[in-house]
Amino acid sequence: MNDSQAATTVAAFLSPRRVLALVAATILASLAQSSFALPLFARQTGQNCVACHAGGQFPELTPYGRIFKMTGYTIGQRTIPLAAMGVITNTHVANTSKSDDPNSDFSKNGQTIFATGSLFTGGKITDNIGAFAQITYDPYATQDANGNYHGHSNADNIDVRFADRFINPQRDLIYGLSLNNNPSVSDPWNTAAAWMQYIPVPSPSSNQFIDGNAPYPSYAAGSNIAGLTAYGFWNRTIYAELGAYGSSNGALSIMHAGVAPEDQTKLRGLNPYWRLAWTHEWGPHNLMIGTSGMSAQIYDDPLDTSDPSTTHHWRNLMLDAQYQYLLDPHSITAQLVFEHTRHGYPGFLANQPSSFVDQLGNPLANTNSVDTSNLLRAKLTYVYRAKYGGSIGYFNLTGSTNTANQTAGFSPDTLTITSDSTVAAPSTRVSGNLTGNPATQGATLEAFWTPIQYVRIGAQYTAYSKFNGASTNYDGFGRNARDNNSLFIYLWAAY
């Protein structure tokens, strides 16, 4: 996007109608602060947001916020266990011209939409038992044959805990159990896979290239599962967590409530997860260096788990670090994560012929039996007076080339690259991959303003130098990585 295009985009977004809408939303939010209850954890502890969240920017935690989480959300008094969150967004993709159907490939591009909403419940149940549970509504969850969207809600992050704490002059030990549905949702640091990407991502396809959909650390196990982990925090220095995850069946089916059966992850047996971190606090500084990992066996077809040979074998290993400087009026957070992933395919998918051929009609290499990838993600955030802030983020994904991941190429019956659905191997535009390699690289700049405690208005610009294995013509139809550069503007409120 050049300067004139960027100026046009910003001007379009800041039209009088949209400015009035944002101002009205902010005024309503201000009124809501005085007429509705505070977020449930703030009500419970009686603390301001900056006590638990770095610079007041939810959900990034301070040392106190991490203690609150590790002690099972039980600090403070029982109160009304409800809170709500809503997000309004507008996205603009740099280039929408290289598409067969821009209305489909970039749905809602340049339009202000209500992107998502969540209801939260939990907090202190007893002196040793607490919970965090999120139910999310997506107005764009499904789309019918006429292109009309239909909303749907489902269980999101759930974390139910038992915790206790022993303190004497020689030791400080926090220990507990977490029953949850998302590996690392129990983690107290925002470098964890479940928390590093925290701005809710809208569903329409115009949002497919925003920062929230760029490569982030993640565990292959997904979130439609259930697991039990045990953890301990020794002398505010060593944190360790160990547990296992399986399919959320029977009484635990609430963990995937609202998720269609064909979209549910199904795990074979119990799958181990672990976390180890060292942390140190001195004055306004705190530092964490850690590692985590998971091994998962996932059925290829969640509707057919009768054959154990149809499982994918995943191993995720992560190294992470986080530094914070918290001294009013300044808040600085630096995060770094490196993830190595190994994916072993079931036999019926490995070493199979590709659907595509080269431009002379010769077969391409058979599919891999194993893929590996490496992901580096870094972010630096600064907040002033818990109101004004900005961040810069960097992502770099590399990995093995596999014809199984190729979604664009020469069709064997025409020896051309075409999206015609009648040919033997049609190619995918915009999101297609001509190389079979996942390499994706770029950076995100963000600026945000928190006019009142529970409302944030922000803008992110994500720029790509590489996408789906190439900088230019990555889909075979002339689309370049920079065509995916996206401006994402949001208003995020939580009460």
KAUR-V435750 format. One line per field, one symbol per residue. ss: DSSP state (H for helix, E for strand, - for the rest). psi: psi as a letter, one per 40 degrees, with the letter a starting at -180 (. if undefined). burial: + if it has 9 or more other ideal C-beta (glycine too) atoms within 8 Angstrom, else -. A space follows every 50 residues. Layout:
# KAUR-V435750
ss->???
psi->???
burial->???
This chain:
# KAUR-V435750
ss->--HHHHHHHHHHH--HHHHHHHHHHHHHHHHHHHH----HHHHHH---HH HHEHHH----E-HHHHHHHH-----------EEEEEEEEEEEE------- -HHHH------EEEEEEEEEEEEE----EEEEEEEEEEEEEEE-----EE EEEEEEEEEEEEEEEEEE--EEEEEEEEEE-------------------- ----HHH---HHH-----------EEEEEEEEEE---EEEEEEEEEE--H HHHHHH----HHH---E---EEEEEEEEEEEE--EEEEEEEEEEEEEEE- -------HHHEEEEEEEEEEEEEEEEE--EEEEEEEEEEEEEEE------ -----EE-----E------EEEEEEEEEEEEEEE---EEEEEEEEEEEE- --HHH----EE----------------------------EEEEEEEEEEE EE--EEEEEEEEEEEEE--E----------HHHH-EEEEEEEEE-
psi->hidddddddddddfiddddddddddddddddddeeiiiiddddddeiide ddhheegiehiiddddddddeffehaiiahfiiiiihhihihhdhedgid gddddfheheihihdiiihiiaahdaeehiihhhhhhhefdihadeehih iiiihbhhhhihiihhhideihhhiaihhiehhedeheieeideedhehh hidieeeeeideeihiiiheeaefaiihihiihhffdhhihhaiiaigib deeddfhehideehhhihahhiiihhihihhhbeiiihhiiiiihihhhd heegfdheefihhhhhhihiihhihghheihhhhihhhhhhhhhiideei fiiidiiieeeiiiiiiidhiiihhhhihhhhhhffdhiiihihihhiii hhedeheiahhdeefihieheeidgiihiceihddeiehhiaihhihihg didfhhhihhhhhheihfeidifdeeeehidedehhhhhihhih.
burial->----++--++-++----++-++--++--++-++-----+++++++---++ +++++++--++++++++++++++++---+--+++++++++++++++-++- -+-+++++++--+-++++++++++----+++++++++++++-------+- ++-++++++++-+-+------++++++++++++++++-++++++++--++ +++++++-++++-+-++-+++-++++++++++++---+++++++++++-- --++++--+----+++++--+++++++++-+---++++-++++++++++- -+-------+++++++++-+++++++---++++++++++++++-++--++ -+-+-++------+--++-+++++++++++++++-++++++++++++-++ ++++++-+++++--+-+++---+-++++++++++++++++++++++-+++ -+-+++++++++++-++++++-+++++-+++++++++++++++++
